[in-house]
Amino acid sequence: MLRRLLSRFGRDDSGATAIECGLILSLMVLVILVALYEFGGTTDGLFQITMNRLSDAMRG
């Protein structure tokens, strides 16, 4: 009975699929966080320029 249980446990690969999905998801989150960090400063300047131009256009 124990031998059969261990044999069935050895052939079960559903846990491996869950681990692979978790690793892929964590890699995707890491890439998104790095992209947000890297491009965060440049987009802040872009938004500031846009807001300044809109303010000037509304005044003038």
C-alpha positions as CSV (number, residue, x, y, z in Angstrom):
1,M,0.0,0.0,0.0
2,L,2.8,2.5,0.9
3,R,4.7,1.4,-2.2
4,R,1.7,2.1,-4.4
5,L,1.1,5.5,-2.8
6,L,4.8,6.5,-3.3
7,S,4.7,5.3,-6.9
8,R,1.6,7.4,-7.6
9,F,3.1,10.4,-5.8
10,G,6.2,10.1,-8.0
11,R,4.2,10.1,-11.2
12,D,2.0,13.1,-10.2
13,D,3.4,16.3,-11.8
14,S,0.5,18.7,-11.1
15,G,2.6,20.4,-8.4
16,A,5.4,21.0,-11.0
17,T,2.9,22.8,-13.2
18,A,1.8,25.1,-10.4
19,I,5.4,25.9,-9.5
20,E,6.2,26.7,-13.2
21,C,3.2,29.0,-13.3
22,G,4.2,30.7,-10.1
23,L,7.8,31.3,-11.4
24,I,6.5,32.7,-14.7
25,L,4.1,35.0,-12.8
26,S,6.8,36.2,-10.5
27,L,9.1,36.9,-13.4
28,M,6.4,38.9,-15.1
29,V,5.8,41.0,-12.0
30,L,9.5,41.6,-11.7
31,V,9.7,42.8,-15.3
32,I,6.8,45.1,-14.7
33,L,8.3,46.6,-11.5
34,V,11.6,47.2,-13.2
35,A,10.0,48.9,-16.1
36,L,7.9,51.1,-13.9
37,Y,11.0,52.0,-11.9
38,E,13.1,52.7,-14.9
39,F,10.5,54.7,-16.9
40,G,8.9,56.4,-13.9
41,G,11.3,59.4,-13.8
42,T,11.1,60.0,-17.5
43,T,7.4,60.0,-17.7
44,D,7.2,62.3,-14.7
45,G,9.1,64.9,-16.7
46,L,6.9,64.3,-19.7
47,F,3.7,64.9,-17.7
48,Q,5.2,68.0,-16.2
49,I,6.0,69.5,-19.6
50,T,2.5,68.6,-20.8
51,M,0.9,70.2,-17.7
52,N,3.0,73.4,-18.2
53,R,1.9,73.6,-21.8
54,L,-1.7,73.1,-20.9
55,S,-1.5,75.8,-18.2
56,D,0.1,78.2,-20.7
57,A,-2.6,77.5,-23.3
58,M,-5.4,78.1,-20.8
59,R,-3.9,81.3,-19.7
60,G,-3.2,82.7,-23.1
